[in-house]
Amino acid sequence: MDELNAHPSTSLDLFRWVGWALMKAGEDWIRERELSHAQSFVLGYLVQNPGAIQREIAKASRTTAASVSSLLQGLEARGLIERRSEAGNERSKNVYATPTGAALISGFEVAMAAAEKMILAPLDQAEQATLHTLLTKITAELPRPTR
C-alpha cells in the first residue's frame, strides 16, 4: 500500500498530519515572500531583538556563525537587514531588520491563526474546547519547546 495514501491509523499519525498542515501553511507563506525558512526566522528574530549580534543570531537559530554570516549577506543584499557598528565598538556589528524586512514578514502570526482556524473548522466550539483541554493535559507532561 502506498504510504502517502494510507489513512492514518493512530493518534500520533493524526498529530503528524495536523502538524504537517500547519508546517505547510507556514512554508507556503514564507515561499510567497521568496524567503527560506532560515531567512524568515532570522528576520523575525531581528524584529523582536533589534541590534542582535551574529553570535546571538547563530545561537537562536541553532546554526553556526559561518552559516549566519552567509544568510545575513543574502538578506543584506536584498535590503532586508543592515549591519551597524555601535559607537566605541567598531569590531562588532549589530544587525537590524530594515523597515522593508520587517514589513515583508509582518502578518505571519495572522496567517498561522488563519491556518489554525481552517484546520479546526470541522469542530464546533465545544469540540475545540475539549481538544484544547486534552492537548493541554498531554503537553503538561512534555518538556517545553526550546524555540
C-alpha positions in Angstrom: 0.0 0.0 0.0 1.2 3.5 -0.8 2.3 5.1 2.5 1.3 8.6 1.4 -2.2 7.4 0.6 -2.7 5.3 3.7 -5.3 6.6 6.1 -3.7 7.5 9.4 -4.4 4.7 11.9 -3.0 6.1 15.2 -3.4 9.3 17.2 0.3 10.0 16.5 -0.3 9.7 12.8 -3.2 12.2 13.1 -1.0 14.6 15.2 1.6 14.4 12.4 -1.0 15.2 9.8 -2.2 18.3 11.7 1.5 19.3 12.2 2.2 18.8 8.5 -0.8 21.0 7.6 0.4 23.8 9.9 4.0 23.5 8.7 2.9 23.6 5.0 0.8 26.7 5.7 3.9 28.4 7.2 6.2 27.2 4.4 3.7 28.4 1.7 3.5 31.9 3.4 7.3 32.1 3.6 7.8 30.9 0.0 5.4 33.6 -1.3 7.9 36.1 0.0 10.8 34.4 -1.6 12.4 33.6 1.7 13.9 30.4 3.1 12.8 29.2 6.5 16.1 30.3 8.0 15.8 33.8 6.5 12.3 34.3 7.8 13.3 33.1 11.2 16.2 35.5 11.3 14.1 38.4 10.1 11.5 37.6 12.8 14.2 37.3 15.4 15.7 40.7 14.4 12.3 42.4 14.6 11.9 41.1 18.1 15.6 41.6 19.0 16.9 44.7 17.1 20.7 45.1 17.3 21.5 41.5 17.9 25.0 40.3 17.1 25.8 37.4 14.8 26.7 35.1 17.7 23.3 35.6 19.3 21.5 35.0 16.0 23.5 31.8 15.5 22.5 30.6 18.9 18.9 31.4 18.5 18.7 29.8 15.0 20.7 26.8 16.2 23.3 27.1 13.4 26.9 28.2 13.0 28.3 31.7 12.8 29.5 31.0 9.3 26.0 29.9 8.2 24.5 33.0 9.7 27.1 35.2 8.0 26.1 33.8 4.6 22.4 34.2 5.4 22.9 37.8 6.6 24.8 38.6 3.4 21.8 37.4 1.3 19.4 39.4 3.4 21.6 42.5 3.3 21.9 42.3 -0.5 18.0 42.3 -0.7 17.9 45.4 1.6 16.1 43.4 4.3 18.7 43.9 7.1 21.5 46.2 7.9 24.6 45.8 10.0 25.9 48.7 12.0 28.8 49.2 14.4 27.9 50.9 17.7 29.9 53.8 18.9 33.0 52.7 20.7 32.8 49.1 19.4 33.8 49.1 15.7 34.8 45.4 15.8 31.3 44.1 16.5 28.3 44.7 14.1 24.8 44.9 15.4 22.1 43.6 13.0 18.8 45.2 12.4 15.8 44.4 10.2 15.1 47.3 7.8 11.6 48.6 7.5 11.3 46.6 4.3 12.5 43.4 6.0 10.1 43.9 8.9 7.2 44.6 6.5 8.0 41.5 4.5 7.5 39.2 7.4 4.7 41.1 9.2 1.5 39.1 9.2 3.0 35.7 9.8 1.1 35.2 13.0 -2.2 36.3 11.3 -1.5 33.7 8.5 -0.9 31.0 11.0 -4.0 31.9 13.0 -6.0 31.6 9.8 -4.4 28.1 9.2 -5.4 27.1 12.7 -8.9 28.3 12.2 -9.1 26.3 8.9 -7.8 23.2 10.5 -10.2 23.4 13.4 -13.2 24.4 11.3 -14.8 20.9 11.3 -15.1 21.1 15.1 -17.8 23.1 16.9 -16.8 25.4 19.8 -17.4 22.7 22.4 -15.2 20.2 20.5 -12.5 22.7 20.1 -12.6 23.4 23.8 -12.4 19.7 24.5 -9.5 19.3 22.1 -7.7 22.2 23.8 -8.2 20.6 27.2 -6.9 17.2 26.1 -3.9 18.7 24.4 -3.2 20.8 27.5 -3.2 17.6 29.6 -0.9 15.9 27.2 1.6 18.7 26.9 1.7 19.3 30.6 3.8 16.1 30.8 6.2 17.0 28.0 9.3 19.1 28.1 8.7 22.7 26.9 10.0 23.5 23.4 13.2 25.5 23.4 12.3 27.6 20.4 
